[in-house]
């Protein structure tokens, strides 16, 4: 029971990251937000790694290059696109688009690791993509076919592709490094890259104008959505297996849409509800079969 409670709270934490990210994206630059979030997360994760292993494990040259690539893709690129995208579109819509990640990971696994897709997983991929199209077009699918996708939606789709690439590469890297070490070092590497970009983009000015509520949102994303969310999710995977753990996490877009309606007063439209249902169904089919 305690494990399931932690997983449901993790889903809430990750959903809340869209709300906190939407708020702070309206005030600060994307590189500054991402750097501050992951610089703080780096300190906490390094402390956790040292506590667990008694020292900081030293990866070899090949592992170091892989971790640097993970940081560039999954931390630097993902978060630059994420926060810029959130400054342009609603948090609820962004969360539904991001929830299509399992579909793209499944396609990538079939292409690069020769995993069998099968008709059930293929159906999940189609449902997820269709649901995202419904959300992006606000129910007018002809708009997508005509190329009428906004910059914000395109950037959030860039997040999806970044996360899919990060997950596929991470699958290889984590054969030799533990998930905690690999994620910790990739976040440190990504934070260094984000620092350079944030300085170029006016980090000092952003820090000076950040309000108390902005800092609260950044701390929330650091402690709850990044560190606690990661630890509790992998505890759940260890205790009850990846299939049942992922079923709880699949509800992130549902929670995000509801939280966006409650705190940001974003409208609950029919197209958003339909798209979320399709994406959720697709993610269930993709995860349920692939993780067996």
N, C-alpha and C positions, 0 to 999 in steps of 0.2 A: 504493500500500500504506500509506503514511504517513497519507493522508487517512482511509482506512477505520479504521485504528487509532485515530485521534483521535475518530472518530464512535462507535466502540464504547466508548471510554473515556468519552465524553460521556454515552452511555446509562447506563454504570455510575455516573457522577457523579450524574446525575439520579435514578437509583434509590437511591443512597446518601442523597440528601436526605430521602427518606421515613424512613429508619432514623435519621438524625441528628435530623430533626424530631420523630419519635416520642419519642426519648430526652429532648430538651430540653423538649418539651411537657408532660412529666410533672413538670417542676420549675418552669418559668417561665410567665408569662402570654403569651397569643398576640400581643398588641400589642408587648410588650417584645422577644420573639424576632424578630418581623418587622422592627421598627425597627432593632435592632442588626445584623441581617443586611443590610438594604438601606442603612443608613447607611454601613457599611463598603464595600458594593458601589458606592455613589454616588461615594465618593472614588476608588476604583480606575477606574471607568468614565469619570469626568471627566478623570482623568489620561490615559486612553487616547484620548479624543476630542481633547484638547489636543495630544497627541503626533501624532495622525494628521493633524489639520487645521491645526496651528500656532496655533490659537486656539479659543475656544468659539463655535461658530456661534450667531447670534442669530435665533431663529424670529420670524416676524411675529405679529400679534395673533391671527389665526385659528389658526395653528399652535400658539401658546402655549395657547390654550383647549383644543385637541385633545389636546395633551400632558398638560395637567392632568387631563383626563377619562381618558386612558389610565392615569395614575398612580392615580386614584381607583378605577378598575375592576380593572386588572390587577395592581396592587401592594397598595393598601390593602385593598380588599374581598377579593381572592383570598387573601392571606396571613392575614388575620384569620380567615377561614373555614377555611383549610388547617390552621393550627396548633391551632385550637380543635377541629376535627374529628379531628386526629391524637391529641389528648388523650383522645378518647372511643372510637376504634376502632383496629384493628390497622393497621400500616403497609402490609402486603401487600394487604389489602382496599382501603385508600384508593388505592393505586397503580393497581389495576385499574379502579376507578371513574373516576379522573382520566384514564385512557387512553381513555375514551369521548369525549374532547374533539373529535377530528377529525370524529366523526359529527355533533355539534351545530354545528360550524363549517360542515360541508357543508350542513346544513339551513338555517342562517342565510345562507350564500352564495346558496342558491337563492331564499330569501325576499326578501333585500335587494338582491342584485346580479344577480338573474335568471339565475344560472348553472344550466345544465341538470343535474338530479340523475341521471337515467337509472336503469335497473333494476339495474346493477351497484353503483353508489354507494348506491342505496336499500337493496340487500341488505346492504351494509356497515353502514349506519346501523342496520338491524334487528338484525343480529348483535351489534353493539356494545351496544345497549340491552338485548338479551336477556342477553348475558353479564354486564352490570352487575347486572341483576335477579337472576340466579342467585347472584352474589356477595353482594349485599345481603341476600337472603332465606336465604342459606346452603343453597340448593337447594330451598327451599319457596316456589315462585312464588306460591302462593295468599296467602302472607303479604304480598307486595307489593300484590296486588290488594285486600287487606283494609285497606291503609293502615298495615301494621306495619313502617314504616321508622323506624329510630332517629334521634336528633338528630345523632349523629356522621356517619351516612351522608348525612343531609340537608345537612349543612354541606359535606361533600366534593362533593356534587352542586352546591352553590352555587359551589364553586371551578370546576367544569366550565363552568357558565353564565358566570361572570366571565371565564374565559379565552377562551371563545368570543366574548363581546362585545369583549374586548380585541383579539383577533385580527382580527375583522371591522372594527373601528374603525381598527386599525393598518394594515390593508390600504389604507385611504384616506389616512391620515397619511403613510405611507412612500412615497407617490407624489412628495412634495416634500422629505421629510427622509430621510436614510440610516437604515437599521435601527439602526446603532450610536448615532447621535444621538437618534433617537426613543426607543429603549429607555433610553438613559442619562438623558435629561431626564424621562421618565416615572417612572423609579426615584427620581430626586431629588425629584420632586413627591410621589410616594407616601410617601417617607421623611419628608417634612415633616408630612404628615397623620398618619402612624403615630406620630411623636414626640408630637404633641398627645394622641393616644389613649393612648399608653403612659404618659405622665405622669399622666393622669387615672386610669389603671389601676394605678399604683404602680410606675413604672419604677425609681425609686431602690431600693425594697425588693427588686425582682427582681434588679437588678445586684449588690446586696450579698450575696444568698444564692446567686448562680450559682457553681457549682463549676468546677474546671479542665476537667472533661469537658464541661460545658455550653458553656463558651467554645470548646472544641475543635470541638464540633458546629456552633456558629454560624460559626466561621471556615471550617470545611469547606463549609458551605452557601454562604458568601459567595464564597470563592475558586474552588472547584471547580464547584459546582452552578450558580452565577450567572454569574460572570465568564468563567472558562475554558469552561464549557459553552456559553455564548452565542457566544463568539468561534469556538470550534472547529466548532460546528454551522453557522454561516454561512460559514465557510471551506469546509466540506464541500458546502454548497449551491452555492457558487461553483465548486468544482472538479469535482464529479460530478453536479450538478443536484439539485433538491429531491426527486425521486422516489426515487433510490437513497439519498440522505442520510436521508430519513424512514424508509426500511425498517430501517435500523440503530436509529434512535431508537424505533421501535415496540416494541423489545424491553425498554424501560424497566420495564414491569410484571413481566415475567418475571424480570429481574434483582432487582427490588425484593422480589418474593415469596421468592426464594431467599435474599437477604440478610437478610430479616426472619426466615426460618426459622433461618439460621445464627447471627445475632447477637442477635436478640430472642426466639428460641425460639418463634416463632409457628407453629402447626400448619399442615401442608400437607394441606388437606382436598380431597376429590373435587370439591366444589362450587366451591372456589377455583380449582382447576386447570381445571375445565370452563369456568368464567366467564372466566378469563384467556385460554383458547384461543379462545373466541368473540369476545372484545373484540379480541384480536390479529388475528384473521381479518378482523373488521369494519374495523379501522383500516387493514389492508393494502389491502382493496378500496376504501375511501374515498380513501386517499392515492394509490394507484396510478393510478386513473382521473382524479381531479381534477387531479393535477399533470402529466399528459400534455398 
